[in-house]
């Protein structure tokens, strides 16, 4: 079956061939722009042959990324409406700054099974998404319809409107697919393990605890297991939050350095040139550090989601 390239480009992100990090995308206050597209190192040697199964004239991986970049540029330019950041739930942790635009949506395709856009065996376009994602974005249906329409407009074989589009919501009961959904006060598909286990979170130790006259009764084996599970979930969440704070701090430092570099570029003289080179080196080093934090944070979010799912399963077994 002949594929339409814009849809094939989305499949490359959904299937982990290509991906985007925060440093690959810029925000100008109204739209995003892609500076680079990254290739998964584990699949880089097979990427070109995979692309040539459908498009025999692709010269190289670099050219393929340029074609994909052009697709994203057109998608960002023509897809409407953009969803303002303030109407997107704060529980949805978006990697890029700014509003929810098509490029933001593509980044979500790179993470777990949030959303996928594919071309079916009959040529139809299939959009599959986690129903929790739709719950976090105001006007999700309108946004997705515009997204698909913009993709189709870039392909002659799809632009005549004769190809069907199928939207399919994935139930929120499937674990391990919501690594970027922060659990909090809002209603979620399942309760937090600490709450579901019906155990109190361990209180912060008092500086000078009052002496107790009687020894506390020893918890039962079942209660001890509940406490162990609650601690495990809390540790995974704390790790995720710690990395997220570190990332924000690094991004603030990077913003300051980039502003300084921009100011120095307008100056002349030997000292300004030397200082600009040093600031440029610091920006490069810090950007590399941010990329490392991004990878660690992505792993931590996934680990938290998996730990939470495993804990809920353990709860069900304890309740039997």
Secondary structure as UniProt FT lines:
FT   HELIX           5..14
FT   TURN            15..16
FT   STRAND          18..19
FT   HELIX           22..24
FT   STRAND          25..27
FT   STRAND          32..34
FT   STRAND          38..39
FT   TURN            41..43
FT   HELIX           44..52
FT   TURN            53..54
FT   TURN            56..57
FT   HELIX           61..78
FT   HELIX           85..87
FT   TURN            90..91
FT   HELIX           102..109
FT   TURN            112..113
FT   STRAND          115..119
FT   TURN            121..122
FT   STRAND          125..130
FT   HELIX           131..136
FT   TURN            138..139
FT   HELIX           140..153
FT   TURN            156..160
FT   STRAND          165..170
FT   TURN            172..173
FT   TURN            179..180
FT   HELIX           193..196
FT   TURN            197..198
FT   TURN            207..208
FT   HELIX           221..265
FT   HELIX           270..319
//
